Amino acid sequence: MTALASSDLDSVGINTALLAICEDGEVTQAPGLILGGNLLSIYETSDELGSCGKLAGRSHLKSFQEVSISTGKKHGAFFQPLPQWIQPLKSWIAKTNR
């Protein structure tokens, strides 16, 4: 397995926002990824990519928030800045970056 810089940051507590990247609860391109700090996951309910629950469960997180949106645009919902995901992201940034 290739070491990922983001896994080395789990003890530093870097905040991470993931948009439509988890499949079966994992980031399949980065097996064994462990995050720290605060994690926000946003996914579209009609997309094949969904919850990041498994990743969150094994990580060293201060907090985990997950938001599902339902636009019917599948993965394309994240190709443009839609209020459905921009607003939760902005609120999370305001709350966690102090």
C-alpha positions as CSV (number, residue, x, y, z in Angstrom):
1,M,0.0,0.0,0.0
2,T,1.2,3.5,-0.8
3,A,1.4,5.8,2.1
4,L,-0.9,8.8,1.8
5,A,0.0,12.2,3.2
6,S,-3.5,12.6,4.5
7,S,-3.1,9.4,6.7
8,D,0.0,11.0,8.3
9,L,-2.1,14.0,9.3
10,D,-4.5,12.1,11.5
11,S,-2.6,13.1,14.6
12,V,-2.4,16.7,13.5
13,G,-6.2,17.0,13.2
14,I,-6.6,18.4,9.7
15,N,-10.3,18.9,8.7
16,T,-11.4,17.1,5.7
17,A,-14.5,17.5,3.4
18,L,-15.2,14.6,1.0
19,L,-17.7,15.1,-1.8
20,A,-19.1,11.9,-3.4
21,I,-16.0,9.7,-3.0
22,C,-16.9,6.8,-0.8
23,E,-18.0,3.4,-2.1
24,D,-19.3,0.9,0.4
25,G,-18.2,3.3,3.2
26,E,-14.6,3.5,2.0
27,V,-12.4,5.6,-0.3
28,T,-11.6,2.6,-2.5
29,Q,-8.7,4.4,-4.2
30,A,-7.0,4.7,-0.7
31,P,-7.6,1.5,1.3
32,G,-6.5,1.9,4.9
33,L,-6.9,5.7,4.9
34,I,-7.2,7.1,8.4
35,L,-8.2,10.7,9.0
36,G,-8.1,12.9,12.0
37,G,-9.8,16.2,13.0
38,N,-13.2,16.9,11.7
39,L,-14.7,15.0,8.7
40,L,-17.6,16.1,6.5
41,S,-19.0,13.8,3.9
42,I,-21.6,14.9,1.4
43,Y,-23.1,12.5,-1.1
44,E,-26.0,12.4,-3.6
45,T,-28.6,9.8,-2.8
46,S,-29.1,8.8,-6.5
47,D,-25.3,8.3,-7.0
48,E,-23.6,4.9,-6.7
49,L,-21.1,6.6,-4.3
50,G,-22.4,7.2,-0.8
51,S,-21.7,7.2,2.9
52,C,-18.2,7.4,4.3
53,G,-19.3,5.7,7.5
54,K,-16.7,2.9,7.5
55,L,-13.9,5.4,6.9
56,A,-15.2,7.5,9.8
57,G,-15.5,4.5,12.0
58,R,-11.8,3.6,11.9
59,S,-10.5,7.1,11.8
60,H,-9.3,9.2,14.8
61,L,-11.9,11.9,14.4
62,K,-12.9,14.8,16.6
63,S,-16.3,14.9,14.8
64,F,-18.0,13.3,11.8
65,Q,-20.9,14.9,9.9
66,E,-22.6,13.4,6.9
67,V,-25.0,15.1,4.6
68,S,-27.1,13.4,1.8
69,I,-28.6,15.5,-0.9
70,S,-31.2,14.5,-3.4
71,T,-31.1,16.3,-6.7
72,G,-31.5,13.3,-9.0
73,K,-28.3,14.3,-10.8
74,K,-26.2,11.4,-9.4
75,H,-22.5,12.2,-9.4
76,G,-23.2,15.2,-11.6
77,A,-24.7,17.1,-8.7
78,F,-21.1,18.0,-7.7
79,F,-20.1,19.3,-11.2
80,Q,-21.6,22.6,-10.4
81,P,-22.0,24.6,-7.2
82,L,-25.5,23.8,-6.0
83,P,-26.9,25.3,-2.8
84,Q,-27.8,21.7,-1.6
85,W,-24.1,20.9,-1.0
86,I,-22.5,24.4,-0.9
87,Q,-24.6,25.6,2.1
88,P,-23.8,22.6,4.3
89,L,-20.1,22.8,3.3
90,K,-19.9,26.5,4.2
91,S,-21.7,26.0,7.5
92,W,-19.3,23.1,8.4
93,I,-16.3,25.3,7.5
94,A,-17.5,28.1,9.6
95,K,-18.2,25.8,12.6
96,T,-14.9,23.7,12.5
97,N,-12.3,26.2,11.4
98,R,-11.8,28.3,14.5
